[in-house]
Amino acid sequence: MSLVNNPFDVLPADWRTALLVGRVHDPDEQGPSVVVVAGDELLDISGAAPTLSQLLESEDPAELARTAQARKSWPLAEVLDNTLGDRTGPHLLAPADLQVIKAAGVTFVRSMLERVIEERAAGDPDRSALIRAQVEAAMGGTLAVVDPGSPEAAAVKEWMVRDGLWSQYLEVGLGPDPEVFTKAPVLAAVGTGAEVGVAEDSRWNNPEPELVLAVRSDGRITGATLGNDVNLRDVEGRSALLLPKAKDNNASAALGPFLRLFDDGFGLDDVRRTDVRLEVVGEDGFVLDALSSMREISRDVLELVAATVGRHHQYPDGIMLYTGTLFAPTEDRDAEGAGFTHHLGDVVRISSPRLGTLANRVNHAEKCPEWTFGIGSLMTNLAARGLLG
């Protein structure tokens, strides 16, 4: 089963006018190059910006991406074919390098309720259906109209505590402070066409389709891409203190296909209107097709950025910020009432008309290619290529 019908399907619908930047693994130089889409070509602009982080930290990232002199170029079609094929030639990597990969959680009411369900089920998927019905009956309609951190939210918390319904997930979903955690180490994210990993010992897990913001060190948002915040529901359900084990595994953070820079044709209001589609197609014939809308987010993206970057915490090379997902899939797959979990070989497509398609295949994290190219390797490679001046 192919990841997409046509390699060009991973591109935004308006890709010829969009300002798309990313990273390509160059086999000839045994390392990554920063690239920009220019017509039917990918231009290597590493001479002007050896890292994507440096491009975004420049005074005008869009202008630099448009005007930087190319060191070399590749046919776009060839790179897309390689990316979705055997990946031995030049192929796309995740459009992030030195940025810290952060994620905001519990930013949508529906996914917040699913976290409460995980907690009350103690990570047992067999108990999820009954608990879901109980939780939705008690909380669903009430929470959808409450603004996080508001006096109304404080009042809801008061009666829920009194009735024994309060949860740590409701605290970050409704309270004054959002949940923001480190999703993966610098350079650990995988790109479109790569495998994404779930741990071998997990039996309840899911994709999380999200819009991801590129944020500079000064807190300015410079662009957006798509992400899959792969999650182990059974692990996090046992204890929220196991969040690192649930979230940060080999190949568990996917980004791509490209980073769309903000310009006159795409900006913050477009991000706020974005719909993100999730498709899961299994080798067993299972199909899931659902939509997540940024219009339903509980906290504005600027609020999430302000909670992450500021005088309280600095990121000199910027961050990539997953903004959360509307839902965790609940459709029964293996048994009635058992809900959704991944099977090996699942094709996961996360798409949006103006950001393209992030397409990956599911494998066990322990069997995905090992992550070996870290910050030291990147600096050594860039220095050997004469790109650090």
C-alpha positions, 0 to 999 in steps of 0.5 A: 500500500503506497503512502500517497497516490502521487508524490505531488499529493504531499504538496499544498494545493497552492504550492506554486505560490506558497513559500515552502522551505525544508531540509533535504538529506544530500547523499553526496555531502552526507548531511542535510541542506536547507532548501526552498521550493522554486517552481519545479526545483528545490534550491539548496540555500545552505550557503545563506542559512546552513540551518533552518533555525538560522533562516528563521532567526534572520531579519526577514526569513521570507525575503532571505528564502526568496533571494538566497543564492542556490548552491545546487538544485534538485528536480522537485519530482525526483526528491519527492519520489525518493522521499516516498520511495527507498529514500536512498537518493536526496529526500526530504527530512523533517523541516526542523533542526536546532529548534527544540520540539515542544508540544501543547496538550489538552488544548481541545475539549474533546481530546481533554475528555479523552485524557480524563477517560485514559486516566480513569481507565488507568490505561486499560482500553477495555474499560474505555467505552463505559467510562467515556459514556460516563464522562461525556454525560457528566462533563461534555456539554458544560466544558465546551463553552468555558474559556480556560482561565476564566472565572467561569472555568474556576466555578466549573472547577469548584463544583467538579472538585466537590463532586469528585470529577476533577482531573489533572487534565481538566486543570491544564485544559481549563486552568490558567496554565496550559500544558506544554512539554518537550516532545522530542530532542533536537533533530529527532523528528522524522519527516514525511515518507519515514516510519513513525514508531509506537513502542512494542509493549503498547497495546493502546496508542494513536496518531495525533494530527496537529498543526505545528508552529515555527517560533523564533527565539523572540517568540515571533511565529514565522510559519507552520507545518503539520505534525503527528504527535504519536502517543501511547494512551495505555502508558499515559493513562497509567500515570501522567508522570509517564508522559515522557515514555508515552510521548518521546520514543524513537520516530514518535515525532513527525513533521512535514512535508515542508514549513510554510513561511508566513508571507502576504499570502499566508499568515496567522489568521490562516493558521487559525482557520486551518482544518487538519484531516487525519486518515489511517488506512490499515493492511486489515482494511480498516479506514479512519477519516476525520477532521480537526479544526483549529477553530475549536482550539480552547486557547489561541496560538499566541497564548500557547507561544507566550506560555512557552517562550518568554522571560521565564524560558528562552530558546536561542534557536527557536522552537517547533510547537505542536498546538494540540489535537481535537480528538483521539480516535475512538472508533472500534477496531479490534473488538467492540468497545476496545476503541482504536489502536495502531496496527503495524503497517498502518498508513497515516496521512495528516493533511491540510490544503495549504500545508500539504500532506504528512504521510508515514507508515507505522512500525514499532519504535524499536524497529524504526531506523535508529536516530544517530545524527545529532547536534555534534554530527550536524556541526561536524558535517556543516564545518566539513562542507565549509558552511560555518563561517 
